Amino acid sequence: MDQVLKEKLGRAQTIVLMGHVRPDGDCVGSVLALYLYLKKNEPSKNVTVCLEKPLEKFKYLSGFSEIVSDADAVQHPDLAIALDVSDKGRLGGFTALFDRAADQLNIDHHITNPHFAATTICDPSASSTCELLYTLLDAERIDAEIAAALYTGIVTDSGVFKYSSTSPRTMNIAAELIAKGIPFGEIIDGSFYRKTYVQNKIMGLALLNAVENADGTVIYAIISAEEQARMGTVHADLDGISEQLRLTVGVKCAVLCSEMEPGSWKLSLRSLEPIDVAAIAMMYGGGGNVRAAGCTIVGKRPEEIMEEVVRAAEAQMHV
């Protein structure tokens, strides 16, 4: 086990694990992987997972039903570990709990991470926080349940091994996890590809609404709260739309601009070289990875937002 993580755990009896708001596969996978690892290998520790309710598609993961969404579930933990959290604001309603902890650790892979915790382990070269977490744990102490959680995070954040963050190390780790006997095909389908009827309908609407810039290198879609309500969707149902837009021939940058509440718009950005969408997201106080990033913008019309984003993407291509 990594020495820093080992020392932190050694001094703590009450531990809380947490992730970012609207947890994705890498967030859920890394939090549950560490939770299952500690339950198996450190049974004397009192460990709680505090996380916003994740998507039901991740319920195949062991420990899913033990996730606690109450920020007051743990009052003053000895150690708070934030996984896949790129900045403190992304902790949402669990920020105060993180601050109350006697000690803090952040394990993350986002290049925009400002090292907000008492101790940060961050590797932007990793495809995912789950890939990084695997390197911190003792491989021989990882069982199939832990491996399934880690594989989920690697698969979702690497785009099923097609994003540029995928490295030989990523593939070697994935192979070692598969060797634990996990149903890797079902994990890929369940965590990345499978959609509900409603999710397919809202994706279809987004594709119909899509707009390209003059040379077809940037594409975006705007989905209002009214449209989401008409379709009977929740915001989580928009997962995967920006990635589908990115697959359009000739596109270097794809953006989904979706209304979360009146006047509040969430951007989900995906890109190919040479576009750094993390840099664009940081213009609005967001962050993420070079090829996948996000932010929330309040007080601007969506058309105005997209004009700015398109200009920023075009500027990167003409440097």
C-alpha positions in Angstrom: 0.0 0.0 0.0 1.1 3.5 -0.7 3.0 4.9 2.3 1.0 8.1 2.6 -2.3 6.3 2.4 -1.1 3.7 4.9 0.0 6.3 7.4 -3.3 8.2 7.1 -5.3 5.1 7.6 -3.1 3.9 10.5 -3.9 7.0 12.5 -7.7 6.9 11.9 -10.5 4.9 13.4 -13.5 6.7 12.0 -13.2 7.2 8.2 -15.6 8.8 5.8 -15.2 8.4 2.0 -16.9 10.9 -0.3 -17.0 12.0 -3.9 -18.2 14.8 -6.1 -21.7 16.0 -6.8 -23.6 14.0 -9.5 -21.2 11.1 -9.1 -20.2 9.4 -12.3 -18.7 5.9 -12.8 -15.2 6.8 -11.7 -16.5 8.6 -8.6 -18.8 5.8 -7.6 -16.2 3.1 -8.5 -13.3 4.7 -6.6 -15.3 5.4 -3.5 -16.9 1.9 -3.3 -13.6 0.2 -4.2 -11.8 1.8 -1.3 -14.8 1.1 1.0 -14.8 -2.6 0.1 -11.0 -2.8 0.4 -11.1 -1.3 3.9 -14.0 -3.5 5.0 -12.2 -6.6 3.8 -8.6 -5.7 4.9 -9.2 -3.3 7.8 -12.3 -4.6 9.5 -11.6 -2.8 12.8 -12.1 0.6 11.1 -15.4 2.4 11.1 -15.9 3.4 7.5 -18.8 5.3 6.0 -19.5 6.2 2.3 -21.2 9.6 2.0 -22.3 10.3 -1.5 -25.1 11.9 -3.4 -27.4 9.1 -4.6 -25.7 7.6 -7.7 -27.5 6.4 -10.8 -29.3 3.1 -10.5 -27.2 1.7 -13.3 -24.3 1.3 -10.8 -26.3 -0.8 -8.4 -24.5 -3.9 -9.5 -21.6 -2.8 -7.5 -21.2 -4.3 -4.0 -21.6 -1.7 -1.3 -24.0 0.4 -3.4 -26.9 -0.1 -0.9 -24.7 1.0 1.9 -24.1 4.5 0.5 -25.2 7.2 2.9 -26.6 10.5 1.5 -26.9 12.3 4.8 -24.2 14.8 5.4 -24.7 14.5 9.2 -24.2 10.7 9.2 -20.6 11.2 10.6 -20.0 14.2 12.9 -16.3 14.4 13.4 -14.4 11.7 11.5 -10.7 11.1 12.1 -10.1 11.1 8.4 -12.1 12.3 5.4 -11.0 10.9 2.0 -12.3 12.7 -1.1 -12.0 10.6 -4.3 -12.3 11.9 -7.8 -13.0 15.4 -6.5 -11.2 18.0 -8.6 -11.9 21.0 -6.3 -13.5 21.6 -2.9 -16.7 23.1 -4.3 -17.4 19.7 -6.0 -18.1 18.2 -2.6 -21.4 20.0 -2.6 -23.4 19.3 0.6 -20.6 17.3 2.1 -18.1 20.2 2.2 -18.8 20.9 5.9 -18.3 17.2 6.8 -14.9 17.2 4.9 -13.9 20.4 6.9 -14.9 18.8 10.2 -12.5 15.9 9.8 -9.4 15.8 11.9 -7.4 14.9 8.8 -8.0 15.0 5.1 -6.9 13.2 2.0 -7.8 13.9 -1.7 -7.1 11.1 -4.3 -7.7 12.5 -7.8 -6.5 12.5 -11.4 -7.8 15.9 -12.7 -5.1 18.3 -14.0 -7.0 21.3 -12.6 -6.9 20.0 -9.0 -5.8 22.9 -6.7 -4.7 20.5 -3.9 -7.4 21.8 -1.5 -7.0 18.9 1.1 -4.4 18.6 3.9 -2.8 16.0 1.7 -3.4 15.3 -2.0 -2.4 12.4 -4.2 -3.0 13.5 -7.8 -1.8 11.9 -11.0 -3.1 13.7 -14.1 -1.5 11.0 -16.3 -3.9 8.4 -14.9 -7.0 7.6 -17.0 -9.2 7.7 -13.9 -9.1 8.0 -10.2 -9.7 4.2 -10.1 -6.5 3.6 -12.1 -4.6 5.8 -9.6 -6.3 4.1 -6.6 -5.3 0.6 -7.9 -1.6 1.7 -7.8 -2.0 2.8 -4.1 -3.5 -0.5 -2.9 -2.0 -4.0 -2.5 -3.0 -5.8 -5.6 -3.0 -9.2 -4.0 -5.6 -8.0 -1.5 -8.0 -6.9 -4.2 -10.9 -9.4 -4.7 -13.5 -9.6 -7.5 -15.9 -7.2 -5.8 -13.2 -4.5 -5.4 -11.9 -5.2 -8.9 -15.4 -4.7 -10.4 -15.6 -1.2 -8.8 -12.2 -0.2 -10.1 -12.9 -1.6 -13.6 -16.1 0.5 -13.7 -14.2 3.7 -13.0 -11.5 2.9 -15.6 -14.0 2.0 -18.3 -16.2 5.0 -17.8 -13.5 7.6 -17.5 -11.4 6.2 -20.4 -14.4 6.0 -22.7 -13.9 2.2 -22.8 -10.2 2.7 -23.4 -10.4 5.1 -26.3 -9.6 8.5 -24.7 -6.1 9.8 -25.0 -5.6 9.3 -21.3 -5.5 5.5 -21.9 -2.0 4.3 -21.5 -0.2 0.9 -21.5 -0.5 1.1 -17.7 -4.3 1.5 -18.0 -4.5 -1.6 -20.1 -2.2 -3.6 -17.9 -4.3 -2.7 -14.8 -7.5 -3.5 -16.6 -6.1 -7.0 -17.5 -5.1 -7.6 -13.9 -8.7 -6.7 -12.8 -10.2 -9.0 -15.4 -8.0 -11.8 -14.1 -9.9 -11.4 -10.8 -12.9 -13.0 -12.5 -15.1 -9.9 -13.0 -17.9 -9.9 -15.7 -16.1 -7.2 -17.7 -18.4 -7.3 -20.7 -21.5 -6.8 -18.6 -19.7 -4.0 -16.7 -18.9 -2.2 -19.9 -22.5 -2.5 -21.2 -24.1 -1.6 -17.9 -21.9 1.4 -16.9 -21.3 2.9 -20.3 -23.5 1.9 -23.2 -26.9 0.8 -21.9 -29.6 3.5 -21.9 -33.3 3.6 -20.8 -36.0 4.5 -23.2 -36.3 8.0 -21.8 -32.5 8.5 -22.0 -32.6 7.5 -25.7 -35.5 10.0 -26.3 -33.6 12.9 -24.8 -30.5 12.0 -26.6 -32.5 12.0 -29.9 -33.8 15.5 -29.1 -30.3 16.7 -28.4 -29.0 15.4 -31.7 -31.9 17.1 -33.5 -31.1 20.4 -31.7 -27.4 20.1 -32.5 -25.6 23.1 -34.1 -22.2 23.1 -35.8 -19.9 26.1 -36.3 -18.9 27.3 -39.7 -16.3 24.6 -40.4 -17.9 21.7 -38.5 -15.2 21.4 -35.9 -17.4 22.5 -32.9 -20.8 21.1 -32.2 -23.2 21.8 -29.4 -26.8 21.2 -28.2 -28.9 23.2 -25.8 -31.5 21.4 -23.7 -33.8 23.5 -21.6 -35.4 22.5 -18.3 -38.8 22.7 -20.1 -37.7 20.2 -22.7 -36.4 17.8 -20.0 -39.7 18.1 -18.1 -41.6 17.4 -21.3 -39.6 14.3 -21.9 -39.9 13.1 -18.3 -36.1 13.1 -17.7 -33.9 14.0 -14.8 -30.6 15.7 -15.3 -28.7 12.4 -14.9 -30.5 11.1 -18.0 -28.3 13.5 -20.1 -25.2 11.3 -19.4 -23.4 10.4 -22.6 -24.9 13.0 -24.9 -21.8 15.1 -25.2 -19.7 12.1 -26.0 -22.2 11.1 -28.7 -21.9 14.6 -30.2 -18.1 14.3 -30.2 -18.4 11.2 -32.5 -19.7 13.4 -35.3 -17.3 13.4 -38.3 -15.0 16.4 -38.3 -15.8 17.5 -34.8 -12.9 18.5 -32.4 -15.1 19.9 -29.6 -18.6 18.9 -28.5 -20.7 20.6 -25.8 -24.0 19.8 -24.1 -25.5 23.0 -22.6 -28.3 21.8 -20.3 -30.5 23.8 -17.9 -30.3 22.6 -14.3 -32.7 25.2 -12.9 -34.0 28.5 -14.3 -31.0 30.5 -15.4 -28.4 27.9 -14.4 -26.7 26.0 -17.3 -24.3 23.1 -17.0 -21.8 22.5 -19.7 -20.5 19.0 -20.5 -17.5 19.3 -22.8 -15.6 16.6 -24.8 -12.8 17.0 -27.3 -10.1 15.6 -29.5 -6.7 17.1 -30.1 -5.8 20.0 -30.1 -8.7 21.2 -27.9 -8.2 21.4 -24.1 -11.7 21.6 -22.7 -10.4 21.8 -19.1 -9.0 25.2 -20.0 -12.4 26.3 -21.4 -14.3 25.0 -18.3 -11.9 26.9 -16.1 -13.0 30.1 -17.7 -16.3 29.6 -15.9 -14.9 28.2 -12.6 -15.1 24.6 -13.7 -12.5 22.0 -14.4 -11.8 18.4 -15.4 -9.5 16.7 -17.9 -8.0 17.9 -21.1 -10.5 15.8 -23.1 -13.5 15.8 -20.7 -14.5 18.7 -18.5 -17.5 20.6 -17.2 -18.8 23.7 -15.5 -21.9 25.6 -14.4 -22.8 29.1 -15.6 -25.5 31.3 -14.0 -27.0 34.5 -15.3 -26.3 34.2 -19.1 -28.4 33.1 -22.0 -27.4 29.7 -23.4 -26.9 31.2 -26.9 -24.5 33.7 -25.4 -22.6 31.0 -23.5 -22.2 28.9 -26.6 -21.0 31.8 -28.7 -18.2 32.3 -26.1 -17.4 28.6 -25.9 -17.2 28.2 -29.7 -14.9 31.2 -29.9 -12.6 29.8 -27.2 -12.5 26.4 -29.0 -11.8 28.0 -32.3 -9.0 30.1 -30.8 -7.2 27.0 -29.6 -7.3 25.5 -33.1 -5.8 28.6 -34.6 -2.9 29.0 -32.2 
